[in-house]
């Protein structure tokens, strides 16, 4: 199909793409805005307390202490995402008069790890609660480590807060930014498709080109 003929078809039924785009625009403008979300980020240095060194015995320069700390951070990141850790955080919050169920804390907590650094992020819809939640997590990580690692390799776990808590709003992701443009483009394509479909099933002769397409010669045309 020639571009000129395609343009004539779309110009004849321009209102179809316009209606589909207008429907999408109205739905985008009238839908409720999502509630704001906030995130708190904390970073801990996790390790095992070094064992006493006997100067008469070679201690491998505490190589195994560092190696054990590497393994410990893997386990600790899983512990922080667990229900027992969330219950302990909830208990610390309850002591401060804040009631947040452990399930909500567990579902909002994520972890990441790099060497012996543990990153904990908490996503929450109330910025006023986040400082208390972050402080309860700090208390649980630093003071309750023996609850999760009772033997702690015989020497105990050391947890030091090295960064944070940093609290701020969650910025919209790429998917959220592209949502409206993609919807509008799809609506435009749907409108164009409806226009072409209508032309395909419509047997009305609108101009001389439609007559010539049937193989019928045109003697004259009466202008509009």
N, C-alpha and C positions, 0 to 999 in steps of 0.2 A: 504493500500500500504506500503510495507516494506521501511524502511529508505534507505537501500542500493539501491533499485530500484529507489526511488525518487532522490537520489543523482546522479544516472546515467542519469536520464532524465534531471536534471538541468545542469549537466556537459556537456551533448550533446548540449544543447541550452543555454549555459552560456551567449552568446552575447545578448540575449533578455533582461535580467535584466540589463546588462551592458549598453545597449542603452538607456533604460528608465531612469536609474540613470544619464547617461551622459547628456541627454536632460534637466533634472532638474538642474544639476550643471551649464550648460551653461546659462540657464534662470536666475539662481541666480547670476551668475557672470556678466551678461550683463545688468541686470535691473538697472535703475538709483537709486542711493542712495537717501533716503528721506532727505529733507532739515533739518538742525538742528532746534530744538525747545528749547525755553528757558522758564523759569517760574520765576515769582516774587511772594514772599510770604510775607504777612503782617499780623500782629495780633493787634487787637484793644481791649481795655477795654471799654465796652459800659454800661452806666448806666444812671439813672435819678438823677438829682441834688436833694439832700435831702431838704425837706421842713423845714421851720423854726420851731424850737421846743419851745413851751411855757413851761417854767419850772413848771407852775401850772397845766398843762394838761398832762396826761400820753400819750406818743406817741408810745407805743408798741415797744420801742427801734428801731424805724424806720424799723420795720419788713416789712411793706407794701412798703417802698421804695425799699428794696432789692427784694421783690416779683415782683414789677413792673418792675424792671430792668431785671429780668428773662424773663418776657413776652416780654419786649422791644427787647431783642436780637433775639428772634424768628422773630419778624416783620422786624428788621433791616437787617437780613440776606436775607430776601426776597426782600427788597428794593434795596440792592446792586446788585442783579441779574436782576433788572428791567430796562426798557428802559429809564425811567426818570433819574435814577442815571447815566446810561451810557451817556446820552445826556449832563449831567452836567460835567462829566469827560471830554468828548470831547470838551466842551466849554472851560474848563481850559487849555486843550492842545492847543486849537486854540489861546488862549491868548499868548502862548509861541511860536507861529509860527509852531506848529505841527498839521497837518491835519489828523485825524483818525476818520472815521465815527462812530457814536454811536453803530451801529449794530455790527461792528467788536469788539468793546470793550465789549458789552454785551455777544457776543458769546464766548469770551475768558476768562470771569470772572466766577469763582466759589467761593462758600462760605462754611464755616463750622463753627459750634458754639459749645462751651463748657462753661456752666454756663453763665458768662457775658463776655466771650472772643469771639470775632469774628475773624475768619481767612479768609482772602481774598487771592486767588491765581489767577494770570493772566498768561495764557499761550500764548506765542507770538513767531513768527519766526524771530524776529530781536532783538538781545540783546541790540542794541543801543537805541531802543525806550522804553525799559522796565523801566529804571530809571524815565523817564519823565511821563510815564503812572502811575507808582507807586506813584509818588509825586502828580499827579493830583487826584488819588484816596484818598490819605491822606487828601488833601485839601477839597475834597468833603465830606468825612466822618466827619472831624473835624469842618468845617466851614459852611456846608450847611445842617446840620441835621434839622434845623428848617424849611427848605424847604419841607422836607418829613414828618416831625411831627410838624406842625405849632403850635399846642397847647401844645404838649410835656408834657401833664399831668400837665400843669400849672407852671412847674419849669424848663423846658429845659432838653436837652439831653447832657450828657458829653461823649465825645469820646477821648480816649487817645491811642496813638500809643505805644505799649509796646514791640514790636519786629519787626525787619525788617526795610526796605524791604531787603529780601535775594534773590539774583538773581543768577541763575545757569542753566546749561543745563538740559533738561529732559532726564533722563536715560532710556534706552530701558526696556520695561516691559517683563514679563515672556513670553507673547505671541510672542513678537518679537524675543526673544532669542530661542524659540522652533520652529520658523517658518521653518528655513532651515533644521534642523534634521528631522522634521516631513515630510517635502516634500520628502527628500531623502528616508526615510523609506517607504513611500507610493509608490514612484517610484519603489523601489526594490520589493515590494509586487506585484505591477502590472506586472512587468517583470516576476516574478515567476509564477503568474497566467496565463500569456500568454504562457509561456513554457509548463505548464501542459495542457492548452487547446489545444495547437498544438499537444502534444503527444496524446491527446484523439481522435482527428480527423485524425491523421496520421496512415495509415495502413501499413507503411513500416516495414519490419522485419530487425532489426539492429543487433541482436545477438541471441544466443541460448535461452536466457530467453524469448524473444518475441515468439520464436517458441514453447517452452514448455508451455507458457501461453495459446496457442491454443489447447493444448492436443496432440501435435504431438511429438513423440520421436525424440531426436537428436542422430544420430549415431556418428557424428564426426564434429569438428569445424576446419576451416582453420584459423590459427592465422593471424593477420595483419602483 
